[in-house]
Amino acid sequence: MIESVGEKVSSYRQFPFSLDAGTPNVQGVLGLGAAVDFLTQLDRAAARSHVARLTSKFAQGVKSIAEVRLLPFFDEESGIVSFNVGDIHAHDVAGFLNRDNIAIRAGMHCTQPLLDDLNLEATARVSFSIYNTEDEVDRLISSLQKLVAFWK
């Protein structure tokens, strides 16, 4: 895109020759190819079933924790569950769970109008996928129980 470069003055090529694509994203193309290969070999029905099982296990498991409130609009097949824990801010929930090496999302999740309507500042959100295990769901539930006991 440069015609010449000097210490005090540079000159640029005219459009469209001034557009420089730079280095191609070779690693991105190779990574996408590997991801497509992986996904095409995946048993989709088994994957959906696995995610639904984990989501259901979580939803059932937190019923014993009175302070945990699941937001009612989740679909077990999506694997995504938003929730709150009593009056504990979602960022504090995420930080506490992080101490147990559990990663969740916390915040508004681009749903401010909905959260305003529900009178909520933020929510915690867990996302289950094919690589998660039932043991990890158990660890999450256990960590939430520890959080509630700690916060009392």
VMD Tcl script that builds the backbone (N, CA, C; Angstrom):
set m [mol new atoms 456]
animate dup $m
set s [atomselect $m all]
$s set {name element resname resid chain x y z} {
  {N N MET 1 A 0.808 -1.193 0.000}
  {CA C MET 1 A 0.000 0.000 0.000}
  {C C MET 1 A 0.852 1.259 0.000}
  {N N ILE 2 A 2.135 1.099 0.269}
  {CA C ILE 2 A 3.059 2.234 0.330}
  {C C ILE 2 A 3.768 2.384 -1.007}
  {N N GLU 3 A 3.870 3.625 -1.463}
  {CA C GLU 3 A 4.686 3.920 -2.634}
  {C C GLU 3 A 6.129 4.153 -2.222}
  {N N SER 4 A 6.290 5.004 -1.203}
  {CA C SER 4 A 7.637 5.250 -0.676}
  {C C SER 4 A 7.524 5.721 0.764}
  {N N VAL 5 A 8.576 5.444 1.543}
  {CA C VAL 5 A 8.615 5.831 2.946}
  {C C VAL 5 A 9.868 6.648 3.172}
  {N N GLY 6 A 9.712 7.800 3.797}
  {CA C GLY 6 A 10.850 8.636 4.155}
  {C C GLY 6 A 10.773 8.984 5.626}
  {N N GLU 7 A 11.808 9.651 6.121}
  {CA C GLU 7 A 11.806 10.024 7.533}
  {C C GLU 7 A 10.725 11.046 7.844}
  {N N LYS 8 A 10.439 11.914 6.908}
  {CA C LYS 8 A 9.462 12.983 7.163}
  {C C LYS 8 A 8.217 12.872 6.304}
  {N N VAL 9 A 8.285 12.189 5.178}
  {CA C VAL 9 A 7.148 12.113 4.253}
  {C C VAL 9 A 7.033 10.698 3.715}
  {N N SER 10 A 5.792 10.228 3.659}
  {CA C SER 10 A 5.499 8.940 3.034}
  {C C SER 10 A 4.450 9.162 1.974}
  {N N SER 11 A 4.457 8.338 0.930}
  {CA C SER 11 A 3.407 8.450 -0.079}
  {C C SER 11 A 2.739 7.084 -0.235}
  {N N TYR 12 A 1.459 7.128 -0.484}
  {CA C TYR 12 A 0.643 5.913 -0.541}
  {C C TYR 12 A 0.126 5.694 -1.954}
  {N N ARG 13 A -0.087 4.460 -2.310}
  {CA C ARG 13 A -0.635 4.115 -3.610}
  {C C ARG 13 A -2.102 4.522 -3.672}
  {N N GLN 14 A -2.614 4.691 -4.866}
  {CA C GLN 14 A -4.006 5.069 -5.068}
  {C C GLN 14 A -4.922 3.860 -4.870}
  {N N PHE 15 A -6.151 4.113 -4.432}
  {CA C PHE 15 A -7.169 3.079 -4.285}
  {C C PHE 15 A -7.420 2.441 -5.644}
  {N N PRO 16 A -7.576 1.184 -5.788}
  {CA C PRO 16 A -7.685 0.137 -4.782}
  {C C PRO 16 A -6.340 -0.502 -4.431}
  {N N PHE 17 A -5.269 0.005 -5.019}
  {CA C PHE 17 A -3.946 -0.584 -4.789}
  {C C PHE 17 A -3.422 -0.277 -3.384}
  {N N SER 18 A -4.095 0.634 -2.683}
  {CA C SER 18 A -3.683 0.965 -1.318}
  {C C SER 18 A -4.208 -0.051 -0.308}
  {N N LEU 19 A -5.060 -0.955 -0.750}
  {CA C LEU 19 A -5.599 -1.983 0.146}
  {C C LEU 19 A -4.627 -3.151 0.183}
  {N N ASP 20 A -4.150 -3.453 1.349}
  {CA C ASP 20 A -3.176 -4.531 1.527}
  {C C ASP 20 A -3.803 -5.589 2.417}
  {N N ALA 21 A -3.942 -6.792 1.898}
  {CA C ALA 21 A -4.587 -7.861 2.669}
  {C C ALA 21 A -3.713 -8.347 3.807}
  {N N GLY 22 A -2.438 -8.102 3.764}
  {CA C GLY 22 A -1.560 -8.566 4.826}
  {C C GLY 22 A -1.306 -10.061 4.721}
  {N N THR 23 A -0.862 -10.645 5.807}
  {CA C THR 23 A -0.559 -12.073 5.842}
  {C C THR 23 A -1.857 -12.866 5.912}
  {N N PRO 24 A -2.045 -13.825 5.036}
  {CA C PRO 24 A -3.278 -14.630 5.086}
  {C C PRO 24 A -3.401 -15.368 6.423}
  {N N ASN 25 A -4.613 -15.602 6.847}
  {CA C ASN 25 A -4.896 -16.285 8.111}
  {C C ASN 25 A -4.820 -17.799 7.897}
  {N N VAL 26 A -3.615 -18.287 7.614}
  {CA C VAL 26 A -3.406 -19.703 7.311}
  {C C VAL 26 A -3.804 -20.574 8.495}
  {N N GLN 27 A -3.379 -20.190 9.706}
  {CA C GLN 27 A -3.698 -21.006 10.881}
  {C C GLN 27 A -5.212 -21.061 11.121}
  {N N GLY 28 A -5.914 -19.996 10.809}
  {CA C GLY 28 A -7.371 -20.002 10.952}
  {C C GLY 28 A -8.034 -20.964 9.975}
  {N N VAL 29 A -7.541 -20.975 8.748}
  {CA C VAL 29 A -8.081 -21.887 7.736}
  {C C VAL 29 A -7.824 -23.336 8.136}
  {N N LEU 30 A -6.605 -23.635 8.590}
  {CA C LEU 30 A -6.277 -24.997 9.010}
  {C C LEU 30 A -7.099 -25.405 10.231}
  {N N GLY 31 A -7.260 -24.482 11.186}
  {CA C GLY 31 A -8.065 -24.763 12.383}
  {C C GLY 31 A -9.516 -25.007 12.028}
  {N N LEU 32 A -10.051 -24.210 11.104}
  {CA C LEU 32 A -11.432 -24.401 10.675}
  {C C LEU 32 A -11.593 -25.757 10.005}
  {N N GLY 33 A -10.622 -26.136 9.198}
  {CA C GLY 33 A -10.681 -27.443 8.545}
  {C C GLY 33 A -10.694 -28.578 9.555}
  {N N ALA 34 A -9.852 -28.479 10.586}
  {CA C ALA 34 A -9.815 -29.507 11.630}
  {C C ALA 34 A -11.145 -29.547 12.387}
  {N N ALA 35 A -11.721 -28.367 12.647}
  {CA C ALA 35 A -13.010 -28.316 13.354}
  {C C ALA 35 A -14.119 -28.945 12.514}
  {N N VAL 36 A -14.128 -28.668 11.210}
  {CA C VAL 36 A -15.130 -29.263 10.324}
  {C C VAL 36 A -14.972 -30.777 10.284}
  {N N ASP 37 A -13.743 -31.250 10.196}
  {CA C ASP 37 A -13.501 -32.702 10.216}
  {C C ASP 37 A -14.035 -33.324 11.504}
  {N N PHE 38 A -13.747 -32.695 12.633}
  {CA C PHE 38 A -14.203 -33.205 13.927}
  {C C PHE 38 A -15.731 -33.237 13.984}
  {N N LEU 39 A -16.377 -32.140 13.599}
  {CA C LEU 39 A -17.836 -32.053 13.698}
  {C C LEU 39 A -18.551 -32.999 12.743}
  {N N THR 40 A -17.977 -33.248 11.576}
  {CA C THR 40 A -18.640 -34.158 10.631}
  {C C THR 40 A -18.562 -35.607 11.104}
  {N N GLN 41 A -17.590 -35.935 11.954}
  {CA C GLN 41 A -17.472 -37.298 12.478}
  {C C GLN 41 A -18.262 -37.495 13.772}
  {N N LEU 42 A -18.810 -36.423 14.298}
  {CA C LEU 42 A -19.519 -36.464 15.574}
  {C C LEU 42 A -20.910 -37.071 15.401}
  {N N ASP 43 A -21.300 -37.917 16.322}
  {CA C ASP 43 A -22.664 -38.447 16.344}
  {C C ASP 43 A -23.548 -37.369 16.964}
  {N N ARG 44 A -24.247 -36.629 16.135}
  {CA C ARG 44 A -25.013 -35.466 16.608}
  {C C ARG 44 A -26.112 -35.841 17.587}
  {N N ALA 45 A -26.791 -36.944 17.345}
  {CA C ALA 45 A -27.854 -37.369 18.262}
  {C C ALA 45 A -27.279 -37.691 19.639}
  {N N ALA 46 A -26.142 -38.378 19.650}
  {CA C ALA 46 A -25.494 -38.701 20.929}
  {C C ALA 46 A -25.010 -37.429 21.619}
  {N N ALA 47 A -24.508 -36.486 20.850}
  {CA C ALA 47 A -24.040 -35.221 21.423}
  {C C ALA 47 A -25.198 -34.452 22.047}
  {N N ARG 48 A -26.320 -34.357 21.330}
  {CA C ARG 48 A -27.501 -33.665 21.876}
  {C C ARG 48 A -27.995 -34.350 23.138}
  {N N SER 49 A -28.021 -35.658 23.126}
  {CA C SER 49 A -28.462 -36.424 24.280}
  {C C SER 49 A -27.543 -36.198 25.481}
  {N N HIS 50 A -26.249 -36.194 25.230}
  {CA C HIS 50 A -25.266 -35.980 26.296}
  {C C HIS 50 A -25.442 -34.598 26.925}
  {N N VAL 51 A -25.547 -33.564 26.095}
  {CA C VAL 51 A -25.716 -32.197 26.598}
  {C C VAL 51 A -27.028 -32.075 27.365}
  {N N ALA 52 A -28.094 -32.660 26.855}
  {CA C ALA 52 A -29.389 -32.613 27.553}
  {C C ALA 52 A -29.303 -33.315 28.903}
  {N N ARG 53 A -28.602 -34.425 28.960}
  {CA C ARG 53 A -28.439 -35.170 30.220}
  {C C ARG 53 A -27.694 -34.325 31.255}
  {N N LEU 54 A -26.617 -33.661 30.828}
  {CA C LEU 54 A -25.851 -32.808 31.744}
  {C C LEU 54 A -26.684 -31.628 32.227}
  {N N THR 55 A -27.424 -31.015 31.311}
  {CA C THR 55 A -28.250 -29.868 31.669}
  {C C THR 55 A -29.335 -30.272 32.656}
  {N N SER 56 A -29.970 -31.400 32.400}
  {CA C SER 56 A -31.007 -31.904 33.304}
  {C C SER 56 A -30.418 -32.241 34.673}
  {N N LYS 57 A -29.247 -32.870 34.685}
  {CA C LYS 57 A -28.585 -33.222 35.947}
  {C C LYS 57 A -28.314 -31.965 36.760}
  {N N PHE 58 A -27.848 -30.909 36.107}
  {CA C PHE 58 A -27.592 -29.650 36.801}
  {C C PHE 58 A -28.893 -29.060 37.350}
  {N N ALA 59 A -29.908 -28.984 36.499}
  {CA C ALA 59 A -31.193 -28.406 36.919}
  {C C ALA 59 A -31.788 -29.173 38.095}
  {N N GLN 60 A -31.715 -30.482 38.047}
  {CA C GLN 60 A -32.227 -31.298 39.158}
  {C C GLN 60 A -31.349 -31.148 40.399}
  {N N GLY 61 A -30.042 -31.099 40.209}
  {CA C GLY 61 A -29.110 -31.039 41.327}
  {C C GLY 61 A -29.186 -29.757 42.131}
  {N N VAL 62 A -29.478 -28.644 41.468}
  {CA C VAL 62 A -29.529 -27.376 42.208}
  {C C VAL 62 A -30.882 -27.145 42.867}
  {N N LYS 63 A -31.854 -28.020 42.601}
  {CA C LYS 63 A -33.152 -27.884 43.279}
  {C C LYS 63 A -33.000 -27.994 44.790}
  {N N SER 64 A -31.968 -28.714 45.249}
  {CA C SER 64 A -31.748 -28.878 46.684}
  {C C SER 64 A -31.084 -27.645 47.307}
  {N N ILE 65 A -30.672 -26.681 46.484}
  {CA C ILE 65 A -30.040 -25.450 46.987}
  {C C ILE 65 A -31.067 -24.325 46.847}
  {N N ALA 66 A -31.711 -23.992 47.946}
  {CA C ALA 66 A -32.821 -23.027 47.911}
  {C C ALA 66 A -32.417 -21.685 47.309}
  {N N GLU 67 A -31.179 -21.278 47.509}
  {CA C GLU 67 A -30.735 -19.955 47.036}
  {C C GLU 67 A -30.518 -19.902 45.524}
  {N N VAL 68 A -30.367 -21.031 44.887}
  {CA C VAL 68 A -30.128 -21.047 43.439}
  {C C VAL 68 A -31.460 -20.956 42.718}
  {N N ARG 69 A -31.553 -19.941 41.871}
  {CA C ARG 69 A -32.766 -19.745 41.081}
  {C C ARG 69 A -32.400 -19.810 39.600}
  {N N LEU 70 A -32.929 -20.826 38.931}
  {CA C LEU 70 A -32.717 -20.948 37.492}
  {C C LEU 70 A -33.677 -20.026 36.778}
  {N N LEU 71 A -33.184 -19.320 35.780}
  {CA C LEU 71 A -34.096 -18.542 34.960}
  {C C LEU 71 A -34.889 -19.525 34.119}
  {N N PRO 72 A -36.181 -19.321 33.991}
  {CA C PRO 72 A -37.071 -20.360 33.454}
  {C C PRO 72 A -36.962 -20.634 31.963}
  {N N PHE 73 A -36.228 -19.843 31.228}
  {CA C PHE 73 A -36.247 -19.997 29.777}
  {C C PHE 73 A -34.974 -20.662 29.261}
  {N N PHE 74 A -34.813 -21.920 29.615}
  {CA C PHE 74 A -33.686 -22.657 29.052}
  {C C PHE 74 A -34.201 -23.942 28.433}
  {N N ASP 75 A -33.456 -24.392 27.458}
  {CA C ASP 75 A -33.793 -25.596 26.713}
  {C C ASP 75 A -32.682 -26.597 27.000}
  {N N GLU 76 A -33.032 -27.782 27.461}
  {CA C GLU 76 A -32.008 -28.750 27.849}
  {C C GLU 76 A -31.046 -29.077 26.724}
  {N N GLU 77 A -31.523 -29.102 25.489}
  {CA C GLU 77 A -30.631 -29.440 24.379}
  {C C GLU 77 A -29.603 -28.353 24.107}
  {N N SER 78 A -29.898 -27.113 24.513}
  {CA C SER 78 A -28.935 -26.037 24.257}
  {C C SER 78 A -27.743 -26.140 25.191}
  {N N GLY 79 A -27.957 -26.692 26.388}
  {CA C GLY 79 A -26.874 -26.793 27.360}
  {C C GLY 79 A -26.578 -25.500 28.077}
  {N N ILE 80 A -27.351 -24.461 27.832}
  {CA C ILE 80 A -27.090 -23.147 28.424}
  {C C ILE 80 A -28.132 -22.858 29.488}
  {N N VAL 81 A -27.658 -22.577 30.715}
  {CA C VAL 81 A -28.566 -22.299 31.826}
  {C C VAL 81 A -28.100 -21.031 32.531}
  {N N SER 82 A -28.983 -20.050 32.617}
  {CA C SER 82 A -28.705 -18.837 33.386}
  {C C SER 82 A -29.331 -18.989 34.758}
  {N N PHE 83 A -28.622 -18.489 35.772}
  {CA C PHE 83 A -29.117 -18.633 37.137}
  {C C PHE 83 A -28.556 -17.533 38.020}
  {N N ASN 84 A -29.156 -17.390 39.187}
  {CA C ASN 84 A -28.669 -16.498 40.234}
  {C C ASN 84 A -28.584 -17.286 41.520}
  {N N VAL 85 A -27.746 -16.816 42.422}
  {CA C VAL 85 A -27.582 -17.451 43.725}
  {C C VAL 85 A -27.903 -16.399 44.780}
  {N N GLY 86 A -29.138 -16.437 45.291}
  {CA C GLY 86 A -29.562 -15.479 46.315}
  {C C GLY 86 A -29.276 -14.056 45.893}
  {N N ASP 87 A -28.712 -13.284 46.828}
  {CA C ASP 87 A -28.366 -11.891 46.547}
  {C C ASP 87 A -26.900 -11.733 46.169}
  {N N ILE 88 A -26.229 -12.821 45.860}
  {CA C ILE 88 A -24.815 -12.785 45.500}
  {C C ILE 88 A -24.696 -12.350 44.041}
  {N N HIS 89 A -23.907 -11.333 43.790}
  {CA C HIS 89 A -23.759 -10.847 42.420}
  {C C HIS 89 A -23.148 -11.944 41.544}
  {N N ALA 90 A -23.573 -11.982 40.309}
  {CA C ALA 90 A -23.116 -13.018 39.375}
  {C C ALA 90 A -21.593 -13.027 39.225}
  {N N HIS 91 A -20.963 -11.856 39.275}
  {CA C HIS 91 A -19.498 -11.824 39.162}
  {C C HIS 91 A -18.838 -12.462 40.381}
  {N N ASP 92 A -19.442 -12.308 41.549}
  {CA C ASP 92 A -18.915 -12.973 42.743}
  {C C ASP 92 A -19.110 -14.482 42.646}
  {N N VAL 93 A -20.234 -14.902 42.091}
  {CA C VAL 93 A -20.476 -16.338 41.887}
  {C C VAL 93 A -19.390 -16.900 40.972}
  {N N ALA 94 A -19.134 -16.224 39.865}
  {CA C ALA 94 A -18.118 -16.688 38.913}
  {C C ALA 94 A -16.739 -16.724 39.555}
  {N N GLY 95 A -16.421 -15.712 40.331}
  {CA C GLY 95 A -15.121 -15.674 40.994}
  {C C GLY 95 A -14.953 -16.802 41.995}
  {N N PHE 96 A -16.011 -17.099 42.746}
  {CA C PHE 96 A -15.952 -18.182 43.725}
  {C C PHE 96 A -15.779 -19.522 43.017}
  {N N LEU 97 A -16.569 -19.753 41.979}
  {CA C LEU 97 A -16.474 -21.015 41.244}
  {C C LEU 97 A -15.102 -21.165 40.584}
  {N N ASN 98 A -14.533 -20.065 40.167}
  {CA C ASN 98 A -13.214 -20.091 39.544}
  {C C ASN 98 A -12.171 -20.669 40.494}
  {N N ARG 99 A -12.340 -20.447 41.800}
  {CA C ARG 99 A -11.400 -21.004 42.783}
  {C C ARG 99 A -11.410 -22.528 42.759}
  {N N ASP 100 A -12.523 -23.102 42.305}
  {CA C ASP 100 A -12.628 -24.559 42.158}
  {C C ASP 100 A -12.379 -24.989 40.712}
  {N N ASN 101 A -11.753 -24.103 39.929}
  {CA C ASN 101 A -11.450 -24.373 38.518}
  {C C ASN 101 A -12.695 -24.660 37.693}
  {N N ILE 102 A -13.754 -23.913 37.999}
  {CA C ILE 102 A -14.999 -24.015 37.236}
  {C C ILE 102 A -15.202 -22.671 36.538}
  {N N ALA 103 A -15.296 -22.716 35.229}
  {CA C ALA 103 A -15.441 -21.499 34.443}
  {C C ALA 103 A -16.890 -21.347 33.989}
  {N N ILE 104 A -17.476 -20.221 34.344}
  {CA C ILE 104 A -18.809 -19.872 33.868}
  {C C ILE 104 A -18.749 -18.443 33.336}
  {N N ARG 105 A -19.839 -17.993 32.757}
  {CA C ARG 105 A -19.950 -16.598 32.324}
  {C C ARG 105 A -20.785 -15.862 33.352}
  {N N ALA 106 A -20.518 -14.587 33.510}
  {CA C ALA 106 A -21.303 -13.753 34.409}
  {C C ALA 106 A -21.468 -12.384 33.778}
  {N N GLY 107 A -22.663 -11.851 33.860}
  {CA C GLY 107 A -22.895 -10.519 33.298}
  {C C GLY 107 A -24.294 -10.385 32.757}
  {N N MET 108 A -24.416 -9.482 31.777}
  {CA C MET 108 A -25.725 -9.195 31.196}
  {C C MET 108 A -26.000 -10.018 29.944}
  {N N HIS 109 A -24.981 -10.602 29.352}
  {CA C HIS 109 A -25.109 -11.505 28.206}
  {C C HIS 109 A -25.912 -10.890 27.053}
  {N N CYS 110 A -25.765 -9.588 26.863}
  {CA C CYS 110 A -26.467 -8.866 25.781}
  {C C CYS 110 A -27.984 -8.965 25.921}
  {N N THR 111 A -28.467 -9.077 27.150}
  {CA C THR 111 A -29.914 -9.200 27.369}
  {C C THR 111 A -30.410 -8.141 28.355}
  {N N GLN 112 A -29.871 -6.936 28.278}
  {CA C GLN 112 A -30.244 -5.903 29.234}
  {C C GLN 112 A -31.745 -5.653 29.312}
  {N N PRO 113 A -32.468 -5.558 28.191}
  {CA C PRO 113 A -33.918 -5.323 28.324}
  {C C PRO 113 A -34.617 -6.439 29.109}
  {N N LEU 114 A -34.221 -7.680 28.867}
  {CA C LEU 114 A -34.812 -8.797 29.591}
  {C C LEU 114 A -34.456 -8.729 31.073}
  {N N LEU 115 A -33.180 -8.485 31.373}
  {CA C LEU 115 A -32.760 -8.400 32.770}
  {C C LEU 115 A -33.445 -7.235 33.468}
  {N N ASP 116 A -33.616 -6.099 32.777}
  {CA C ASP 116 A -34.360 -4.974 33.361}
  {C C ASP 116 A -35.781 -5.401 33.690}
  {N N ASP 117 A -36.404 -6.126 32.772}
  {CA C ASP 117 A -37.775 -6.593 32.981}
  {C C ASP 117 A -37.860 -7.552 34.161}
  {N N LEU 118 A -36.805 -8.351 34.366}
  {CA C LEU 118 A -36.768 -9.309 35.473}
  {C C LEU 118 A -36.207 -8.683 36.752}
  {N N ASN 119 A -35.849 -7.396 36.670}
  {CA C ASN 119 A -35.275 -6.663 37.804}
  {C C ASN 119 A -33.975 -7.321 38.289}
  {N N LEU 120 A -33.123 -7.686 37.335}
  {CA C LEU 120 A -31.844 -8.324 37.644}
  {C C LEU 120 A -30.705 -7.468 37.092}
  {N N GLU 121 A -29.599 -7.405 37.831}
  {CA C GLU 121 A -28.411 -6.700 37.352}
  {C C GLU 121 A -27.617 -7.559 36.381}
  {N N ALA 122 A -27.527 -8.844 36.698}
  {CA C ALA 122 A -26.711 -9.764 35.904}
  {C C ALA 122 A -27.126 -11.187 36.266}
  {N N THR 123 A -26.649 -12.126 35.476}
  {CA C THR 123 A -26.877 -13.533 35.795}
  {C C THR 123 A -25.571 -14.302 35.619}
  {N N ALA 124 A -25.516 -15.444 36.262}
  {CA C ALA 124 A -24.442 -16.401 36.025}
  {C C ALA 124 A -24.958 -17.336 34.941}
  {N N ARG 125 A -24.049 -17.833 34.110}
  {CA C ARG 125 A -24.493 -18.703 33.019}
  {C C ARG 125 A -23.500 -19.836 32.826}
  {N N VAL 126 A -24.031 -21.035 32.842}
  {CA C VAL 126 A -23.219 -22.219 32.580}
  {C C VAL 126 A -23.592 -22.734 31.192}
  {N N SER 127 A -22.587 -23.238 30.485}
  {CA C SER 127 A -22.803 -23.764 29.139}
  {C C SER 127 A -22.185 -25.149 29.056}
  {N N PHE 128 A -23.022 -26.155 28.984}
  {CA C PHE 128 A -22.529 -27.527 28.871}
  {C C PHE 128 A -22.342 -27.881 27.400}
  {N N SER 129 A -21.360 -28.732 27.139}
  {CA C SER 129 A -21.111 -29.165 25.768}
  {C C SER 129 A -20.635 -30.610 25.764}
  {N N ILE 130 A -20.233 -31.066 24.609}
  {CA C ILE 130 A -19.872 -32.473 24.440}
  {C C ILE 130 A -18.655 -32.880 25.249}
  {N N TYR 131 A -17.817 -31.928 25.588}
  {CA C TYR 131 A -16.589 -32.257 26.307}
  {C C TYR 131 A -16.769 -32.244 27.820}
  {N N ASN 132 A -17.938 -31.839 28.325}
  {CA C ASN 132 A -18.189 -31.846 29.763}
  {C C ASN 132 A -18.614 -33.227 30.233}
  {N N THR 133 A -18.404 -33.471 31.542}
  {CA C THR 133 A -18.729 -34.774 32.123}
  {C C THR 133 A -19.726 -34.619 33.262}
  {N N GLU 134 A -20.332 -35.727 33.650}
  {CA C GLU 134 A -21.252 -35.710 34.790}
  {C C GLU 134 A -20.498 -35.369 36.073}
  {N N ASP 135 A -19.262 -35.803 36.192}
  {CA C ASP 135 A -18.451 -35.440 37.362}
  {C C ASP 135 A -18.275 -33.925 37.462}
  {N N GLU 136 A -18.112 -33.256 36.332}
  {CA C GLU 136 A -17.979 -31.796 36.346}
  {C C GLU 136 A -19.269 -31.132 36.794}
  {N N VAL 137 A -20.400 -31.692 36.407}
  {CA C VAL 137 A -21.687 -31.155 36.877}
  {C C VAL 137 A -21.775 -31.327 38.391}
  {N N ASP 138 A -21.381 -32.480 38.887}
  {CA C ASP 138 A -21.382 -32.706 40.336}
  {C C ASP 138 A -20.469 -31.712 41.052}
  {N N ARG 139 A -19.280 -31.460 40.481}
  {CA C ARG 139 A -18.356 -30.485 41.073}
  {C C ARG 139 A -18.957 -29.092 41.096}
  {N N LEU 140 A -19.675 -28.731 40.037}
  {CA C LEU 140 A -20.324 -27.426 39.971}
  {C C LEU 140 A -21.381 -27.298 41.062}
  {N N ILE 141 A -22.209 -28.303 41.195}
  {CA C ILE 141 A -23.252 -28.283 42.222}
  {C C ILE 141 A -22.627 -28.202 43.611}
  {N N SER 142 A -21.594 -28.987 43.850}
  {CA C SER 142 A -20.896 -28.969 45.131}
  {C C SER 142 A -20.290 -27.597 45.408}
  {N N SER 143 A -19.706 -26.989 44.397}
  {CA C SER 143 A -19.108 -25.666 44.562}
  {C C SER 143 A -20.175 -24.620 44.870}
  {N N LEU 144 A -21.336 -24.746 44.250}
  {CA C LEU 144 A -22.434 -23.820 44.553}
  {C C LEU 144 A -22.903 -23.994 46.002}
  {N N GLN 145 A -22.931 -25.234 46.486}
  {CA C GLN 145 A -23.287 -25.478 47.886}
  {C C GLN 145 A -22.265 -24.823 48.810}
  {N N LYS 146 A -20.977 -24.932 48.479}
  {CA C LYS 146 A -19.928 -24.294 49.279}
  {C C LYS 146 A -20.063 -22.775 49.249}
  {N N LEU 147 A -20.419 -22.250 48.088}
  {CA C LEU 147 A -20.602 -20.805 47.944}
  {C C LEU 147 A -21.693 -20.298 48.882}
  {N N VAL 148 A -22.822 -20.991 48.879}
  {CA C VAL 148 A -23.947 -20.577 49.723}
  {C C VAL 148 A -23.552 -20.659 51.199}
  {N N ALA 149 A -22.879 -21.722 51.599}
  {CA C ALA 149 A -22.449 -21.874 52.995}
  {C C ALA 149 A -21.444 -20.765 53.358}
  {N N PHE 150 A -20.549 -20.445 52.460}
  {CA C PHE 150 A -19.550 -19.404 52.701}
  {C C PHE 150 A -20.191 -18.041 52.844}
  {N N TRP 151 A -21.197 -17.754 52.026}
  {CA C TRP 151 A -21.790 -16.420 51.968}
  {C C TRP 151 A -22.752 -16.152 53.125}
  {N N LYS 152 A -23.194 -17.195 53.823}
  {CA C LYS 152 A -24.157 -16.988 54.910}
  {C C LYS 152 A -23.547 -16.292 56.081}
}
mol reanalyze $m
mol bondsrecalc $m
mol representation Tube
mol addrep $m
